[in-house]
């Protein structure tokens, strides 16, 4: 019996085409929630960038790919910031290599500067550009996520030499979400299961991106959206339709089968 369901946001709950949650999804989630099944958001977005789930009924949010988790009432379940030495090295790296970086805390985010790739991603996600501050502003803040705009070829150097205590989780070729090493949406599910007092076998997770793979493999039942890549689909127990074709609703309407 499923007791908790975890939903990615972009490409899963929210359509990239409409920047909204389909009405069929809202209704299906509402129905399972009213039956007592816990609903948690599981997103790579930090809290300041979660701007598109206002009509959804949910019990908590796993943000920053599992680095920070809270209930809908604001009670903290887990919060693990980036190592301060990593933040210092990234700030120093930016002094000679001007890459675009967004630093996020539990309640604010700022960008050091932005380029065309940065602007394209923020338009894709329908996000307003955060305020621009100097990288040094990150040194005195509790950074939970470093959203760094480097490509896959730069990744080995940056992760080995700069963000040494972080893992890079990538769902887009332009940037990587960097959080404390060892954390993921999968470890976030474990923290929520412990908080709720349920077993991992009683969970279901929906996702479509590269940062959802571990979650889909770890949950009791992993569901990949039809718009996911073949690599992500291979990590799931079930592949449903796309976010725009009632993919979530088609599974939740038959939740008793699982």
C-alpha positions, 0 to 999 in steps of 0.5 A: 500500500502506497503511503507517500508519493514524491513528485518532481516539478519541472517536466513532471508536475509542471509542463515546460509548454504551459509552465503550469500543472495540468488540471488532471494532475491537480485533481488526481493528487487532491484525491489521493491526498484526501485519502491520507496518502502523503504528498511531497515535492521532490525538486532540484529547485531551491525554495526561492525558485519554487513558484509554480505549485500554489494550487497543489495539495502537499505535505512537504517539500524536498528542495535542492535535490534532497539537501533541504526538506521541510513540511508544508508548515515549515518544520525542518525535516533535514537541512544539510548545507554545502561545505564552507570550504567548497564555497570559498574555493568556488568564490576564488575560482570565479575571480579568474574564471567568470562562470555564472553561478547562483548561490541558494540558501534556505530562503534566498538566492542570488546570481553572481552574473549571467550569460545567454545560457543562464537566461535561456534556462531561466526562461525555460523554467519561467523564473525571474532572474534573481538579484546580482551580487558579488560572489564574496556575498556567499562567504557569509551565508548558509549555502545549500545549493550551488547552481553552476553554469559549466558544461560536462567537459568542465565538470571533472576539474570543478568537482575534483578541484573546487567543489570537492565535497559536493556532487553534481546533479545535472538535468540540463547540458548548461548547468549542474546542481551542486549539493553536499556529497552523498545527498540526492532525492533518494536520501531525501526519501529516506529522511521523509520515510524516517520522519513519517515512520513508513517503509521505502516499499510504501513509496512512489516517485515520479520524475523525468530528469537526470536528477530523478534517476536515483529517486526512481531506482530507490522508491518502492515504485518509480514512475518515469514520465513519457517525456523522460529520456530513455536513460531515465525511463530505464531507472523506472518500474513504470513509464507513464504518458507525458506531463501534458497527456495526463501522465500522473493522473493515469497512474494515480487513478489506479493507485490501489493496484500498487 
